[in-house]
Amino acid sequence: MYKEELAFIVKSIIASETIHEHVKWAEQLSVFYKKTATNKNPENNETLIKGGFALSSSGAADCVDDYLRTIFFIKGIYKALTKLSLDFPERSINILYAGCGPYATLILPLLPLLNKDRIKAVLIDINAESIQSVHNLLSIIGLEEYDLQLIEANAITYTKPTDFVIDLAITETMHYALTREPQVAITKNIVRQLTSDAILIPEEIRIDLVYTFFAYEPYLKNTLEVKGRNEMQPYTDHVFVDRLFTINKEHFDRKESSSKFESCFYKLPDNFSNHPDVCIFTEIKIFEDMELKTAESYITNPFCVVSMYGLSAYSEIQLVYDYSEIPQWSYNLKERA
Ligand SMILES: C[S@@+](CC[C@H](N)C(=O)[O-])C[C@H]1O[C@@H](n2cnc3c(N)ncnc32)[C@H](O)[C@@H]1O
């Protein structure tokens, strides 16, 4: 019975086209999980690892309520799986899902739409409680016949079995501006293990430097305020400075061991009263045309690094992103001549 209910919800998610429909079906999915999850009071203990904080089981469960994130990822992953099934009609599709959380939100709802003989998936989480929760959900919903391996492991150091060639790798372990959580360290480890044909989701995370008035930019504060990109315009004096980097399959030099990005130096404007904040903007291309724009989700909210009001003695700024421990932004300055 639960399996049919989930199939109905996920078909509605795939078919949904308007913000109203996206929100409605994300809410239904959230209600479904709350009803079927066996542990109603998951623990609230984050894990600190080299590379970032892994959310607690309860924090990871709450991600389902980042409505447009959840809907667009599920739609994007469905699209990628459809493409892979057409590209490789003779064999099963191998999926690696790193950081599945207690609900495996980005793959479990799609299972009723997939032929159980056509997919094999490895699901990893560092949190034992989350792995146990996915086990329980699969049996309660009636999805045990799918070939899923659930593994408690650190996705930053995990090595896949040699006979498991990954077709689709999924990881959403991120906070806005790639701060706090270990998305980059996990992606770096996964990308090393992908063939050139494999699909990585998200396909791209674009990180931009912008001078703006942070308080006037769109910002998602709670789910009641969810808006689509057409309803949100950037602040009128928003100045795009540069794309700092894009995280994708090509980003990581396979030999490189550095966990740091340093930008060039950018000129600080003399007159900045209309755009006094140095900010990082995040956009995510999940797969093909499925994208999350600024403030459509918590993970694409803008982030303010520093206000120019404190930098009047300086003429240029360099942005530094370091994910060797807890991922964070800092900056270096050049003094005025
Ligand atoms: C932002 S939550 C997302 C949960 C779920 N994938 C979703 O999209 O709703 C990130 C999940 O990744 C897990 N995680 C974070 N760092 C990890 C790591 N290094 N290894 C394995 N799992 C990790 C956390 O425990 C958490 O369950």
The ligand as a Gaussian input file, in Angstrom:
#p B3LYP/6-31G(d) Opt

LIG

0 1
 C       22.323000      17.638000       3.467000
 S       22.002000      15.995000       4.035000
 C       21.130000      15.380000       2.649000
 C       20.378000      14.127000       2.906000
 C       19.694000      13.544000       1.659000
 N       20.682000      13.125000       0.679000
 C       18.776000      14.544000       1.003000
 O       19.133000      15.004000      -0.071000
 O       17.745000      14.871000       1.550000
 C       23.623000      15.321000       3.886000
 C       23.800000      13.890000       4.345000
 O       25.142000      13.533000       4.024000
 C       25.712000      12.837000       5.100000
 N       27.155000      13.060000       5.064000
 C       27.795000      14.244000       5.223000
 N       29.122000      14.065000       5.140000
 C       29.310000      12.760000       4.900000
 C       30.468000      11.978000       4.702000
 N       31.688000      12.503000       4.732000
 N       30.313000      10.664000       4.465000
 C       29.076000      10.110000       4.416000
 N       27.948000      10.800000       4.615000
 C       28.060000      12.116000       4.846000
 C       25.065000      13.402000       6.343000
 O       25.161000      12.480000       7.402000
 C       23.646000      13.647000       5.831000
 O       22.883000      12.504000       6.020000

